[in-house]
Amino acid sequence: MSTDITKSVVVPLDGSPIALKSLNYLLLVFGTQHNLVLNLFHVVPSGPPILVEESKKDPNMARQIRDLESRNKQIAAKALTAGKKVLLDKGVKEENVKIVEFKKRVGIARDICGWSEKKTMDAIVLSTHGRSRMEAFFMGETACKVMELSLICPVWMIKGDVRSKPVLIAIDNSENALRAVDRAAFMLSGTDCPVTLFYSKRSLGRFFSSDVVAPMTDLETMWKSAAGREIAPYMQKAKEMLIKAGLSESQISTRVVDGSRSAAADILDAARQFGCGTIVMGRRGATNVKSYTMGSVSRKVLQDYKDAALWLVP
């Protein structure tokens, strides 16, 4: 794959220092010369429809509505200008930085997702607070809603300060996992980020109580051996996808480990052990239950990761 292919991400900004951390992360992974278009996005609030209708009857109210809208546009311009300045000061080409002031239509999260889908963005990049709970995401509940509503575009959640470039891609025997690899391969092509393909073999302790499993060591050994054989073609396919996208074989490593009772904990432990600042995973796992927006493993990783970026691929 040519590294000249243009990639585009949307970065919602609200004027807070937390939101600007998304830009620092993108500079870490892609640098300043990568062919990446950064769409700095701000949803400009609009007055309640009832109030707008009433203002048509009252010139004084109409003036106040106009003043309010003017101040909202000033806030948007300030947030977007600050973001653009960060990027230009670091050496990003001006033509790769786009400013989008979007007047609110449905709701902030829905407008972000709708615009990103319409413009076929490759990712929505959101910063979060350093705490682990979803209610602490920046812009209140917006990031949580974006995660739920974005059924096509991958969402990258940046929590805390990300300082390391290596990437961990969590694999299982699902098509969703291979879609995550495909999107990661496309986005990471042309970068020098080391990539680890990771799989945690499920322990029988995830299915039975430890009291039952403990005496049955032979069964546990057989189970893990079978699990290793089952994941092997998926790991090979994932590696081939990365190489085909343009990553060098020396960038890629694979790790298959004996898992604990928690796949999410295994993924987080591996990311820390290998010094990975980015975790990539499918939003749903092997069960692929489409009635749920997220799988149990991705939800637990989302709750507990810190000082890292989490790429969740629908």
ZIRASUL-V668680 format. One record per pair of residues at least 24 apart in sequence whose C-alpha atoms are under 6 Angstrom apart, sorted by the first residue. I is the first residue (numbers start at 1). GAP is how many residues later the second one is. Records with the same first field share a line. If there is no record, write none. Layout:
I=GAP  GAP
This chain:
1=244  245
3=187
6=29  30
7=29
8=28  29  113  114
9=29  112  113  114  115
10=29  114
11=28  29  30  114
12=28  29  30
13=28  29
15=64
19=108
22=105
29=136
32=59  60
37=59  60
38=59
39=59  60
40=59  60
41=59
42=59
43=59  60  61
44=58  59  60
45=59
46=58
109=33  36  37
113=37
123=30  31  32
124=31  32
125=31
126=31
127=30  31  32
128=30  31
130=29  30
132=171  172
133=170
151=163
154=158  159
155=156  157
156=154  155
157=152  153
158=151
159=147  148  149
160=147
161=146
162=115  145  146
164=113
165=28  112
166=27  28  29  110  111
167=28  109  111  112
168=27  28  111
169=28  29  110  111
170=28  111
171=27  28
173=113
174=112
176=106
177=105
180=101  102  133
185=57  60
189=56  57  58
194=57
195=56  57
196=56  57  58
197=57
198=56  57  58
199=57
200=56  57  58  59
201=57  58
202=57
203=56  57
205=56
206=55
264=33  36  37
277=31
278=30  31  32
279=31
280=30  31
281=31
282=30  31
283=29  30  31
